[in-house]
Amino acid sequence: MEGNKKIVEAAKKLILNCMGTKPEEKLLIVADEKTFELGYAFAEAGRACGIETSFVEAPAQTKGEPPAPVAAAMAAADVEFLLTSMSYSHVKARIEATEKGARVASMPMMTTEIAEGYLNADYPFIKKVSEQLADMLTKAKTVRVVTEKGTDITFSAEGRVCHADTGDLTQKGALGNLPAGEAYFAPVEHIGTGRIVVDGCIAYVGLVKDDITLILKDGMITDISGGESAKMLTDFLADKDENARGIAEFGIGTNPGAKIIGHPLVDEKVWGTIHIAFGMNLSFGGTRDSNIHYDCIINAPTVWVDDVMILDKGNHIYENMK
């Protein structure tokens, strides 16, 4: 078997440049039955770079922790690409791996289309914008989001650190997505009463066919309404824990090369969008535990940080930005 050559070449750049992998380090590739071919291509790239590379196939999951053998492999690696169907970004096995110093690229639900079309990005620009937004949001007390479709919600950012997803994962314990491009934080969990209208994409549900309205009270979803997409979200949440309805993340997309394609790994990075996630947020500064984390992407938002507007219907209007 031979890996997709285009993906192998792109993966080499990620391994050497984005991750800064050294010849003496141990590289781990984790994939599952749905992403096996991508995982194989990344493993081929690692070995072509002269890196000791392990390729572990995990079961395709929709919730919970990875199996013990996968968690053990994650605990032993220096550099990791998590190419699984379910996001491992917010599982305890990943938290423990990065606490030990592993550098992790979490790439859930990666597809050939994404790997071929979106892994090459303007990372210097993404780094500049993401870090600028992260600095503003870390200093913020409140964030308000309004859209013409009816979103109106205010979160508390007080005491929370905002993270910049820049594509630079060379530091010990680094975690990020590839493709990169967002500034994100965990809002205070019990604050947030209002309405969110989702019109982009929802992780594990896909492209929103008809707008979904979420009613929140004290940071928890109390009602989901709409058409077919709302029913799909309700059905998805049926076997999840109660905290799966709790606010977990607010983020702003910072990748001008990304487009909404029905895949949150790309969609949450799209310039001119924000995303609001629910469920687990222990992994990036929050206090909410859950067996799931899922992002909801919203188009053309107007965003205020405290009393300063920074996005106007999706347009970045702060200093020195496009």
C-alpha positions in Angstrom: 0.0 0.0 0.0 1.2 3.5 -0.9 -0.1 6.7 0.7 -1.6 9.6 -1.3 1.5 11.4 -2.6 0.0 14.9 -2.3 -1.0 14.2 1.3 2.3 12.6 2.1 4.1 15.7 0.9 1.8 18.0 2.9 2.2 15.9 6.0 6.0 16.1 5.7 5.8 19.9 6.0 3.5 19.6 9.0 5.8 17.1 10.7 8.9 19.1 10.2 7.7 22.7 10.2 4.5 23.0 12.2 5.5 20.4 14.8 9.3 20.8 14.6 9.8 17.1 15.0 13.4 16.0 15.6 15.0 12.8 14.4 15.4 11.5 17.9 11.7 12.0 18.8 8.9 9.5 18.7 6.0 10.3 16.4 2.6 8.8 16.8 -0.2 8.7 14.2 -3.7 7.8 15.5 -6.5 7.1 13.0 -9.6 4.8 12.9 -11.4 2.8 10.3 -12.8 5.9 8.7 -9.5 7.7 8.4 -7.1 4.8 8.0 -5.8 5.9 4.6 -5.0 9.4 5.8 -3.3 7.9 8.8 -1.2 5.6 6.6 -0.1 8.6 4.5 1.0 10.6 7.6 2.9 7.5 8.9 4.6 7.2 5.5 5.5 10.8 5.7 7.0 10.4 9.2 9.2 7.5 8.2 10.3 9.4 5.0 11.5 12.2 7.3 13.6 9.7 9.2 11.4 9.8 12.3 10.6 6.8 14.5 6.9 6.6 13.7 4.1 4.5 15.2 0.7 4.1 13.5 -2.2 3.1 15.8 -5.7 2.3 14.6 -8.4 3.2 17.1 -12.1 2.3 16.9 -14.4 5.0 15.4 -16.1 6.6 18.4 -18.8 9.3 19.0 -18.1 9.8 22.7 -15.9 8.9 25.7 -12.2 8.2 26.1 -10.0 6.3 23.7 -9.2 2.6 24.5 -6.4 2.0 27.0 -3.9 0.8 24.4 -4.4 4.1 22.4 -4.1 6.2 25.6 -0.9 4.4 26.5 0.5 5.1 23.0 -0.4 8.8 23.4 1.3 8.9 26.8 4.6 7.6 25.3 4.9 9.8 22.2 6.7 13.1 21.7 4.7 14.3 18.7 1.2 13.2 17.8 -1.3 13.6 14.9 -4.8 12.6 16.1 -6.6 11.8 12.8 -9.7 10.3 14.4 -13.4 10.6 13.5 -14.2 11.9 17.0 -12.2 14.7 18.4 -9.6 13.7 20.9 -8.8 17.3 21.7 -10.9 17.3 24.8 -10.4 13.8 26.2 -8.4 13.1 29.4 -5.8 11.0 27.5 -4.9 14.0 25.4 -4.7 16.2 28.5 -2.4 13.8 30.2 -0.2 13.5 27.1 0.3 17.2 26.7 0.9 17.6 30.5 3.8 15.2 30.0 5.1 17.5 27.2 3.8 15.9 24.0 3.1 18.2 21.1 -0.3 17.3 19.6 -2.0 18.2 16.3 -5.7 17.3 16.7 -7.3 16.8 13.3 -10.7 15.2 13.9 -12.9 14.0 11.0 -10.0 14.8 8.6 -10.8 13.9 5.0 -8.8 13.7 1.8 -10.5 16.8 0.5 -9.4 18.8 3.6 -5.9 17.3 3.5 -5.4 18.1 -0.1 -7.0 21.6 -0.1 -6.5 23.2 3.2 -3.4 22.0 5.0 -1.3 24.6 3.2 -2.2 28.0 4.7 -0.8 31.5 5.3 0.4 30.6 8.8 2.3 33.9 9.5 -0.9 35.9 8.9 -3.0 33.5 10.9 -0.5 33.7 13.8 -0.6 37.5 13.8 -4.4 37.8 13.8 -5.0 34.9 16.2 -2.5 36.3 18.8 -3.9 39.8 18.5 -7.5 38.5 19.1 -6.3 36.2 21.9 -4.7 39.1 23.7 -7.9 41.2 23.5 -10.1 38.4 24.6 -7.9 37.5 27.5 -8.2 41.0 28.8 -12.0 41.1 28.3 -14.7 40.8 30.9 -17.6 40.2 28.6 -18.2 39.1 24.9 -21.5 39.8 23.2 -22.6 38.3 19.9 -25.5 39.5 17.7 -26.5 38.5 14.2 -29.3 39.7 11.9 -30.8 36.2 12.1 -31.6 36.7 15.8 -28.5 35.7 17.8 -28.1 37.8 20.9 -26.0 36.3 23.7 -23.5 37.7 26.2 -20.8 35.5 27.8 -18.4 36.2 30.6 -14.7 36.0 29.8 -13.5 37.2 33.2 -10.6 35.2 34.5 -10.3 33.1 31.4 -7.3 32.9 29.1 -7.9 33.0 25.3 -5.8 30.7 23.2 -4.4 31.4 19.7 -4.5 28.5 17.3 -1.7 29.5 15.0 -0.3 26.3 13.4 2.9 26.7 15.4 3.0 23.6 17.6 6.8 23.5 18.3 6.6 24.2 22.0 6.5 21.5 24.7 2.9 20.6 25.5 1.5 22.4 22.5 -2.0 21.6 21.3 -3.7 22.8 18.2 -5.7 22.0 15.1 -4.3 21.7 11.6 -5.5 23.4 9.5 -5.1 26.2 12.0 -6.9 29.6 12.5 -8.8 30.6 15.5 -8.7 32.5 18.8 -10.8 30.7 21.5 -11.5 30.5 25.2 -13.8 28.8 27.7 -16.5 31.2 28.9 -17.6 31.2 32.5 -19.9 28.2 32.5 -23.0 29.4 34.4 -23.3 32.7 32.5 -25.1 33.1 29.2 -28.9 33.7 28.8 -30.3 34.5 25.4 -30.6 33.1 21.8 -28.1 31.6 19.4 -29.1 31.0 15.7 -26.8 28.6 14.1 -26.6 28.9 10.3 -23.3 27.3 9.3 -22.3 23.9 10.5 -22.4 21.8 13.6 -19.9 19.1 14.5 -21.3 15.6 14.0 -24.4 17.0 12.4 -23.0 18.7 9.3 -24.0 21.7 7.2 -27.1 23.4 8.7 -29.9 23.0 6.1 -32.3 25.2 8.0 -31.3 27.6 10.8 -31.3 26.1 14.3 -32.4 28.3 17.3 -30.8 27.5 20.6 -32.3 29.1 23.8 -29.8 29.4 26.6 -30.4 30.0 30.3 -27.4 30.4 32.7 -25.1 28.8 30.1 -27.3 25.8 29.4 -29.3 25.0 26.3 -32.9 24.8 27.4 -34.6 24.5 24.0 -33.7 23.5 20.4 -36.0 24.5 17.5 -36.0 24.6 13.8 -36.4 22.1 11.0 -34.5 19.0 9.9 -31.2 20.1 11.2 -32.6 20.9 14.7 -34.0 17.4 14.8 -30.6 16.0 13.9 -29.0 17.9 16.7 -31.6 16.8 19.2 -31.2 13.2 18.1 -27.4 13.5 18.4 -27.7 14.8 22.0 -30.1 12.0 23.0 -27.5 9.7 24.4 -25.1 12.4 25.7 -24.7 13.6 29.3 -26.5 16.6 30.7 -23.4 18.8 30.4 -23.4 18.3 26.7 -25.9 21.2 26.6 -23.6 23.5 28.6 -21.6 26.3 27.1 -18.0 25.3 26.6 -16.2 27.6 24.1 -16.3 30.8 22.2 -14.0 31.2 19.2 -13.3 33.5 16.2 -12.1 32.1 12.9 -8.8 33.6 11.6 -8.0 31.7 8.4 -8.9 33.6 5.2 -8.2 30.5 3.1 -10.8 28.4 4.8 -14.4 27.9 3.5 -17.5 26.4 5.0 -17.6 22.8 3.7 -19.7 21.1 6.3 -16.7 20.1 8.4 -16.0 21.9 11.7 -12.3 21.3 11.5 -12.2 23.7 8.6 -15.5 25.6 9.2 -14.6 26.9 12.7 -11.4 28.5 11.2 -13.3 30.5 8.4 -12.7 34.2 8.3 -15.9 36.1 9.1 -17.4 33.5 11.4 -17.5 32.7 15.1 -18.2 29.4 16.8 -19.8 28.5 20.0 -19.2 25.0 21.4 -21.0 23.0 24.1 -19.9 20.1 26.4 -16.3 19.4 27.6 -13.9 22.3 28.2 -11.6 21.1 30.9 -8.8 20.8 28.3 -8.4 24.6 27.7 -9.2 26.3 30.9 -12.9 25.6 31.7 -14.5 23.6 34.5 -17.2 21.6 32.6 -16.7 17.9 32.1 -18.7 16.0 29.5 -18.4 13.0 27.2 -18.6 15.2 24.1 -17.5 18.6 22.7 -19.2 20.0 19.5 -18.9 23.3 17.8 -21.6 25.4 16.2 -20.5 27.8 13.4 -22.3 31.1 12.9 -21.9 33.4 9.9 -21.6 37.2 9.7 -21.6 37.9 13.5 -21.2 41.3 15.1 -19.0 40.9 18.2 -18.3 43.3 21.1 -15.4 42.8 23.5 -16.6 44.6 26.6 -18.0 47.8 24.9 -15.8 47.7 21.8 -17.0 46.3 18.5 -14.4 44.1 16.9 -16.4 42.3 14.2 -19.2 44.0 12.2 -21.3 41.4 10.4 -18.2 39.2 10.0 -15.9 42.0 9.0 -12.8 42.4 11.3 -12.7 46.1 12.1 -9.9 46.3 14.7 -6.5 47.8 13.9 -4.3 46.5 11.0 -6.5 43.6 10.0 -7.9 42.8 6.5 
